[in-house]
């Protein structure tokens, strides 16, 4: 069983999670994560954070909230030019 080591696994973690490493490196990192709880936990945190951010970026503000924000921005701009 090969072990890519914690340093390598953590250095390449983001690329691994985005499937941007070659198949050999992917297998090595996956194997390391299966045997190293600390790196596995870090990978889980990273993956969860990425998913939460991606989900938040897909959400849109309700029409009423957007209208209120735009109205306040216009008021602030008018006050600044007065």
TORDREN-705038 format. One record per atom (N, C-alpha, C): residue number from 1; residue in one letter; atom name; x, y, z. Coordinates in nm, 4 decimals. Layout:
! TORDREN-705038
+-----+--------+-------+----------+----------+----------+
! num ! residu ! atome !     east !    north !       up !
+-----+--------+-------+----------+----------+----------+
! NUM !      A !    CA !        X !        Y !        Z !
...
+-----+--------+-------+----------+----------+----------+
//
This chain:
! TORDREN-705038
+-----+--------+-------+----------+----------+----------+
! num ! residu ! atome !     east !    north !       up !
+-----+--------+-------+----------+----------+----------+
!   1 !      X !     N !   0.0846 !  -0.1181 !   0.0000 !
!   1 !      X !    CA !   0.0000 !   0.0000 !   0.0000 !
!   1 !      X !     C !   0.0889 !   0.1241 !   0.0000 !
!   2 !      X !     N !   0.0700 !   0.2102 !  -0.1019 !
!   2 !      X !    CA !   0.1486 !   0.3323 !  -0.1065 !
!   2 !      X !     C !   0.0778 !   0.4392 !  -0.0257 !
!   3 !      X !     N !   0.1557 !   0.5328 !   0.0223 !
!   3 !      X !    CA !   0.0999 !   0.6401 !   0.1034 !
!   3 !      X !     C !   0.1579 !   0.7706 !   0.0534 !
!   4 !      X !     N !   0.0742 !   0.8581 !   0.0005 !
!   4 !      X !    CA !   0.1246 !   0.9835 !  -0.0560 !
!   4 !      X !     C !   0.1692 !   1.0789 !   0.0535 !
!   5 !      X !     N !   0.1316 !   1.0540 !   0.1770 !
!   5 !      X !    CA !   0.1720 !   1.1384 !   0.2891 !
!   5 !      X !     C !   0.0774 !   1.2545 !   0.3093 !
!   6 !      X !     N !   0.0733 !   1.3014 !   0.4330 !
!   6 !      X !    CA !  -0.0170 !   1.4110 !   0.4680 !
!   6 !      X !     C !   0.0165 !   1.5392 !   0.3930 !
!   7 !      X !     N !   0.1456 !   1.5719 !   0.3828 !
!   7 !      X !    CA !   0.1826 !   1.6969 !   0.3160 !
!   7 !      X !     C !   0.1315 !   1.6998 !   0.1726 !
!   8 !      X !     N !   0.1540 !   1.5941 !   0.0997 !
!   8 !      X !    CA !   0.1099 !   1.5883 !  -0.0401 !
!   8 !      X !     C !  -0.0422 !   1.5873 !  -0.0479 !
!   9 !      X !     N !  -0.1066 !   1.5091 !   0.0357 !
!   9 !      X !    CA !  -0.2531 !   1.5020 !   0.0326 !
!   9 !      X !     C !  -0.3139 !   1.6389 !   0.0592 !
!  10 !      X !     N !  -0.2620 !   1.7091 !   0.1572 !
!  10 !      X !    CA !  -0.3171 !   1.8413 !   0.1904 !
!  10 !      X !     C !  -0.2825 !   1.9450 !   0.0848 !
!  11 !      X !     N !  -0.1633 !   1.9368 !   0.0291 !
!  11 !      X !    CA !  -0.1219 !   2.0314 !  -0.0746 !
!  11 !      X !     C !  -0.2110 !   2.0180 !  -0.1985 !
!  12 !      X !     N !  -0.2485 !   1.8945 !  -0.2331 !
!  12 !      X !    CA !  -0.3251 !   1.8696 !  -0.3547 !
!  12 !      X !     C !  -0.4743 !   1.8497 !  -0.3290 !
!  13 !      X !     N !  -0.5201 !   1.8773 !  -0.2081 !
!  13 !      X !    CA !  -0.6578 !   1.8474 !  -0.1697 !
!  13 !      X !     C !  -0.7608 !   1.9188 !  -0.2567 !
!  14 !      X !     N !  -0.7433 !   2.0476 !  -0.2796 !
!  14 !      X !    CA !  -0.8421 !   2.1224 !  -0.3592 !
!  14 !      X !     C !  -0.8518 !   2.0663 !  -0.5010 !
!  15 !      X !     N !  -0.7361 !   2.0388 !  -0.5616 !
!  15 !      X !    CA !  -0.7365 !   1.9827 !  -0.6965 !
!  15 !      X !     C !  -0.8004 !   1.8434 !  -0.6958 !
!  16 !      X !     N !  -0.7731 !   1.7659 !  -0.5918 !
!  16 !      X !    CA !  -0.8316 !   1.6323 !  -0.5787 !
!  16 !      X !     C !  -0.9845 !   1.6420 !  -0.5721 !
!  17 !      X !     N !  -1.0349 !   1.7334 !  -0.4908 !
!  17 !      X !    CA !  -1.1796 !   1.7469 !  -0.4738 !
!  17 !      X !     C !  -1.2473 !   1.7942 !  -0.6027 !
!  18 !      X !     N !  -1.1743 !   1.8668 !  -0.6881 !
!  18 !      X !    CA !  -1.2290 !   1.9123 !  -0.8162 !
!  18 !      X !     C !  -1.1948 !   1.8166 !  -0.9298 !
!  19 !      X !     N !  -1.1378 !   1.7006 !  -0.8948 !
!  19 !      X !    CA !  -1.0971 !   1.6005 !  -0.9942 !
!  19 !      X !     C !  -0.9995 !   1.6581 !  -1.0966 !
!  20 !      X !     N !  -0.9018 !   1.7368 !  -1.0473 !
!  20 !      X !    CA !  -0.8043 !   1.7999 !  -1.1352 !
!  20 !      X !     C !  -0.6646 !   1.7402 !  -1.1211 !
!  21 !      X !     N !  -0.6537 !   1.6232 !  -1.0594 !
!  21 !      X !    CA !  -0.5239 !   1.5559 !  -1.0494 !
!  21 !      X !     C !  -0.5288 !   1.4324 !  -1.1385 !
!  22 !      X !     N !  -0.4120 !   1.3848 !  -1.1801 !
!  22 !      X !    CA !  -0.4089 !   1.2674 !  -1.2667 !
!  22 !      X !     C !  -0.4609 !   1.1450 !  -1.1907 !
!  23 !      X !     N !  -0.4974 !   1.0417 !  -1.2650 !
!  23 !      X !    CA !  -0.5593 !   0.9235 !  -1.2041 !
!  23 !      X !     C !  -0.4697 !   0.8593 !  -1.0990 !
!  24 !      X !     N !  -0.3377 !   0.8562 !  -1.1246 !
!  24 !      X !    CA !  -0.2445 !   0.7952 !  -1.0284 !
!  24 !      X !     C !  -0.2446 !   0.8740 !  -0.8983 !
!  25 !      X !     N !  -0.2335 !   1.0070 !  -0.9088 !
!  25 !      X !    CA !  -0.2352 !   1.0905 !  -0.7882 !
!  25 !      X !     C !  -0.3696 !   1.0805 !  -0.7183 !
!  26 !      X !     N !  -0.4778 !   1.0770 !  -0.7958 !
!  26 !      X !    CA !  -0.6117 !   1.0666 !  -0.7380 !
!  26 !      X !     C !  -0.6228 !   0.9400 !  -0.6532 !
!  27 !      X !     N !  -0.5742 !   0.8281 !  -0.7071 !
!  27 !      X !    CA !  -0.5794 !   0.7009 !  -0.6338 !
!  27 !      X !     C !  -0.4941 !   0.7075 !  -0.5078 !
!  28 !      X !     N !  -0.3746 !   0.7675 !  -0.5184 !
!  28 !      X !    CA !  -0.2860 !   0.7796 !  -0.4023 !
!  28 !      X !     C !  -0.3499 !   0.8640 !  -0.2925 !
!  29 !      X !     N !  -0.4080 !   0.9768 !  -0.3317 !
!  29 !      X !    CA !  -0.4696 !   1.0664 !  -0.2325 !
!  29 !      X !     C !  -0.5922 !   0.9993 !  -0.1716 !
!  30 !      X !     N !  -0.6754 !   0.9354 !  -0.2550 !
!  30 !      X !    CA !  -0.7941 !   0.8653 !  -0.2038 !
!  30 !      X !     C !  -0.7530 !   0.7592 !  -0.1019 !
!  31 !      X !     N !  -0.6488 !   0.6835 !  -0.1344 !
!  31 !      X !    CA !  -0.6006 !   0.5793 !  -0.0444 !
!  31 !      X !     C !  -0.5505 !   0.6401 !   0.0866 !
!  32 !      X !     N !  -0.4801 !   0.7526 !   0.0768 !
!  32 !      X !    CA !  -0.4316 !   0.8188 !   0.1978 !
!  32 !      X !     C !  -0.5490 !   0.8662 !   0.2837 !
!  33 !      X !     N !  -0.6510 !   0.9249 !   0.2196 !
!  33 !      X !    CA !  -0.7673 !   0.9731 !   0.2951 !
!  33 !      X !     C !  -0.8397 !   0.8587 !   0.3658 !
!  34 !      X !     N !  -0.8390 !   0.7411 !   0.3045 !
!  34 !      X !    CA !  -0.9036 !   0.6250 !   0.3656 !
!  34 !      X !     C !  -0.8306 !   0.5788 !   0.4914 !
!  35 !      X !     N !  -0.7006 !   0.6079 !   0.4995 !
!  35 !      X !    CA !  -0.6219 !   0.5584 !   0.6131 !
!  35 !      X !     C !  -0.5804 !   0.6673 !   0.7116 !
!  36 !      X !     N !  -0.6103 !   0.7935 !   0.6804 !
!  36 !      X !    CA !  -0.5667 !   0.9038 !   0.7675 !
!  36 !      X !     C !  -0.6876 !   0.9874 !   0.8098 !
!  37 !      X !     N !  -0.7342 !   0.9683 !   0.9327 !
!  37 !      X !    CA !  -0.8531 !   1.0411 !   0.9794 !
!  37 !      X !     C !  -0.8370 !   1.1933 !   0.9759 !
!  38 !      X !     N !  -0.7186 !   1.2455 !   1.0065 !
!  38 !      X !    CA !  -0.6980 !   1.3911 !   1.0092 !
!  38 !      X !     C !  -0.7150 !   1.4501 !   0.8691 !
!  39 !      X !     N !  -0.6541 !   1.3878 !   0.7700 !
!  39 !      X !    CA !  -0.6665 !   1.4367 !   0.6323 !
!  39 !      X !     C !  -0.8085 !   1.4162 !   0.5804 !
!  40 !      X !     N !  -0.8718 !   1.3056 !   0.6184 !
!  40 !      X !    CA !  -1.0092 !   1.2785 !   0.5768 !
!  40 !      X !     C !  -1.1026 !   1.3857 !   0.6327 !
!  41 !      X !     N !  -1.0816 !   1.4236 !   0.7594 !
!  41 !      X !    CA !  -1.1632 !   1.5292 !   0.8202 !
!  41 !      X !     C !  -1.1432 !   1.6619 !   0.7477 !
!  42 !      X !     N !  -1.0181 !   1.6928 !   0.7144 !
!  42 !      X !    CA !  -0.9893 !   1.8169 !   0.6424 !
!  42 !      X !     C !  -1.0563 !   1.8157 !   0.5051 !
!  43 !      X !     N !  -1.0538 !   1.7018 !   0.4382 !
!  43 !      X !    CA !  -1.1177 !   1.6891 !   0.3073 !
!  43 !      X !     C !  -1.2683 !   1.7078 !   0.3204 !
!  44 !      X !     N !  -1.3279 !   1.6533 !   0.4249 !
!  44 !      X !    CA !  -1.4716 !   1.6663 !   0.4461 !
!  44 !      X !     C !  -1.5103 !   1.8120 !   0.4704 !
!  45 !      X !     N !  -1.4322 !   1.8817 !   0.5528 !
!  45 !      X !    CA !  -1.4585 !   2.0235 !   0.5800 !
!  45 !      X !     C !  -1.4481 !   2.1035 !   0.4501 !
!  46 !      X !     N !  -1.3452 !   2.0789 !   0.3743 !
!  46 !      X !    CA !  -1.3229 !   2.1494 !   0.2477 !
!  46 !      X !     C !  -1.4368 !   2.1238 !   0.1499 !
!  47 !      X !     N !  -1.4755 !   1.9985 !   0.1368 !
!  47 !      X !    CA !  -1.5827 !   1.9612 !   0.0449 !
!  47 !      X !     C !  -1.7148 !   2.0243 !   0.0876 !
!  48 !      X !     N !  -1.7448 !   2.0208 !   0.2173 !
!  48 !      X !    CA !  -1.8691 !   2.0775 !   0.2695 !
!  48 !      X !     C !  -1.8724 !   2.2281 !   0.2466 !
!  49 !      X !     N !  -1.7619 !   2.2961 !   0.2742 !
!  49 !      X !    CA !  -1.7539 !   2.4407 !   0.2552 !
!  49 !      X !     C !  -1.7750 !   2.4759 !   0.1079 !
!  50 !      X !     N !  -1.7112 !   2.4026 !   0.0190 !
!  50 !      X !    CA !  -1.7260 !   2.4270 !  -0.1243 !
!  50 !      X !     C !  -1.8708 !   2.4093 !  -0.1673 !
!  51 !      X !     N !  -1.9374 !   2.3050 !  -0.1182 !
!  51 !      X !    CA !  -2.0776 !   2.2799 !  -0.1536 !
!  51 !      X !     C !  -2.1696 !   2.3898 !  -0.1004 !
!  52 !      X !     N !  -2.1436 !   2.4369 !   0.0222 !
!  52 !      X !    CA !  -2.2266 !   2.5422 !   0.0815 !
!  52 !      X !     C !  -2.2117 !   2.6723 !   0.0023 !
!  53 !      X !     N !  -2.0888 !   2.7065 !  -0.0335 !
!  53 !      X !    CA !  -2.0648 !   2.8288 !  -0.1112 !
!  53 !      X !     C !  -2.1309 !   2.8179 !  -0.2482 !
!  54 !      X !     N !  -2.1154 !   2.7028 !  -0.3137 !
!  54 !      X !    CA !  -2.1766 !   2.6840 !  -0.4454 !
!  54 !      X !     C !  -2.3288 !   2.6955 !  -0.4373 !
!  55 !      X !     N !  -2.3866 !   2.6379 !  -0.3339 !
!  55 !      X !    CA !  -2.5328 !   2.6439 !  -0.3169 !
!  55 !      X !     C !  -2.5763 !   2.7884 !  -0.2918 !
!  56 !      X !     N !  -2.5009 !   2.8627 !  -0.2116 !
!  56 !      X !    CA !  -2.5351 !   3.0018 !  -0.1814 !
!  56 !      X !     C !  -2.5265 !   3.0889 !  -0.3072 !
!  57 !      X !     N !  -2.4321 !   3.0584 !  -0.3944 !
!  57 !      X !    CA !  -2.4164 !   3.1365 !  -0.5176 !
!  57 !      X !     C !  -2.5314 !   3.1138 !  -0.6144 !
!  58 !      X !     N !  -2.5995 !   3.0016 !  -0.6044 !
!  58 !      X !    CA !  -2.7126 !   2.9732 !  -0.6928 !
!  58 !      X !     C !  -2.8426 !   3.0369 !  -0.6441 !
!  59 !      X !     N !  -2.8461 !   3.0777 !  -0.5176 !
!  59 !      X !    CA !  -2.9684 !   3.1347 !  -0.4625 !
!  59 !      X !     C !  -2.9823 !   3.2802 !  -0.5049 !
!  60 !      X !     N !  -3.1048 !   3.3249 !  -0.5219 !
!  60 !      X !    CA !  -3.1296 !   3.4651 !  -0.5553 !
!  60 !      X !     C !  -3.2141 !   3.5273 !  -0.4446 !
!  61 !      X !     N !  -3.1979 !   3.6569 !  -0.4304 !
!  61 !      X !    CA !  -3.2741 !   3.7280 !  -0.3284 !
!  61 !      X !     C !  -3.4195 !   3.7407 !  -0.3736 !
!  62 !      X !     N !  -3.5119 !   3.7377 !  -0.2783 !
!  62 !      X !    CA !  -3.6528 !   3.7589 !  -0.3141 !
!  62 !      X !     C !  -3.6692 !   3.8976 !  -0.3788 !
!  63 !      X !     N !  -3.7622 !   3.9095 !  -0.4704 !
!  63 !      X !    CA !  -3.7858 !   4.0346 !  -0.5454 !
!  63 !      X !     C !  -3.8031 !   4.1543 !  -0.4514 !
!  64 !      X !     N !  -3.8807 !   4.1335 !  -0.3450 !
!  64 !      X !    CA !  -3.9080 !   4.2429 !  -0.2507 !
!  64 !      X !     C !  -3.7793 !   4.2913 !  -0.1826 !
!  65 !      X !     N !  -3.6940 !   4.1991 !  -0.1419 !
!  65 !      X !    CA !  -3.5682 !   4.2364 !  -0.0772 !
!  65 !      X !     C !  -3.4784 !   4.3113 !  -0.1755 !
!  66 !      X !     N !  -3.4696 !   4.2625 !  -0.2995 !
!  66 !      X !    CA !  -3.3874 !   4.3309 !  -0.4000 !
!  66 !      X !     C !  -3.4379 !   4.4735 !  -0.4214 !
!  67 !      X !     N !  -3.5690 !   4.4912 !  -0.4291 !
!  67 !      X !    CA !  -3.6261 !   4.6244 !  -0.4484 !
!  67 !      X !     C !  -3.5914 !   4.7169 !  -0.3318 !
!  68 !      X !     N !  -3.5986 !   4.6653 !  -0.2092 !
!  68 !      X !    CA !  -3.5651 !   4.7456 !  -0.0912 !
!  68 !      X !     C !  -3.4179 !   4.7866 !  -0.0928 !
!  69 !      X !     N !  -3.3305 !   4.6927 !  -0.1277 !
!  69 !      X !    CA !  -3.1870 !   4.7227 !  -0.1318 !
!  69 !      X !     C !  -3.1584 !   4.8279 !  -0.2388 !
!  70 !      X !     N !  -3.2162 !   4.8102 !  -0.3577 !
!  70 !      X !    CA !  -3.1950 !   4.9076 !  -0.4650 !
!  70 !      X !     C !  -3.2477 !   5.0460 !  -0.4270 !
!  71 !      X !     N !  -3.3636 !   5.0523 !  -0.3612 !
!  71 !      X !    CA !  -3.4200 !   5.1805 !  -0.3182 !
!  71 !      X !     C !  -3.3265 !   5.2496 !  -0.2187 !
!  72 !      X !     N !  -3.2721 !   5.1746 !  -0.1265 !
!  72 !      X !    CA !  -3.1804 !   5.2343 !  -0.0279 !
!  72 !      X !     C !  -3.0501 !   5.2794 !  -0.0934 !
!  73 !      X !     N !  -3.0034 !   5.2033 !  -0.1902 !
!  73 !      X !    CA !  -2.8826 !   5.2445 !  -0.2621 !
!  73 !      X !     C !  -2.9072 !   5.3754 !  -0.3369 !
!  74 !      X !     N !  -3.0228 !   5.3870 !  -0.3996 !
!  74 !      X !    CA !  -3.0568 !   5.5095 !  -0.4708 !
!  74 !      X !     C !  -3.0656 !   5.6282 !  -0.3747 !
!  75 !      X !     N !  -3.1249 !   5.6061 !  -0.2558 !
!  75 !      X !    CA !  -3.1335 !   5.7116 !  -0.1555 !
!  75 !      X !     C !  -2.9930 !   5.7546 !  -0.1125 !
!  76 !      X !     N !  -2.9058 !   5.6562 !  -0.0893 !
!  76 !      X !    CA !  -2.7693 !   5.6860 !  -0.0463 !
!  76 !      X !     C !  -2.6941 !   5.7633 !  -0.1549 !
!  77 !      X !     N !  -2.7152 !   5.7254 !  -0.2811 !
!  77 !      X !    CA !  -2.6490 !   5.7950 !  -0.3910 !
!  77 !      X !     C !  -2.7018 !   5.9384 !  -0.4041 !
!  78 !      X !     N !  -2.8340 !   5.9555 !  -0.3877 !
!  78 !      X !    CA !  -2.8927 !   6.0883 !  -0.3959 !
!  78 !      X !     C !  -2.8399 !   6.1774 !  -0.2849 !
!  79 !      X !     N !  -2.8304 !   6.1228 !  -0.1642 !
!  79 !      X !    CA !  -2.7805 !   6.1992 !  -0.0499 !
!  79 !      X !     C !  -2.6338 !   6.2365 !  -0.0700 !
!  80 !      X !     N !  -2.5568 !   6.1495 !  -0.1318 !
!  80 !      X !    CA !  -2.4147 !   6.1766 !  -0.1534 !
!  80 !      X !     C !  -2.3943 !   6.2862 !  -0.2566 !
!  81 !      X !     N !  -2.4842 !   6.2985 !  -0.3523 !
!  81 !      X !    CA !  -2.4723 !   6.3998 !  -0.4574 !
!  81 !      X !     C !  -2.5376 !   6.5305 !  -0.4188 !
!  82 !      X !     N !  -2.6098 !   6.5335 !  -0.3071 !
!  82 !      X !    CA !  -2.6816 !   6.6554 !  -0.2653 !
!  82 !      X !     C !  -2.5898 !   6.7531 !  -0.1967 !
+-----+--------+-------+----------+----------+----------+
//
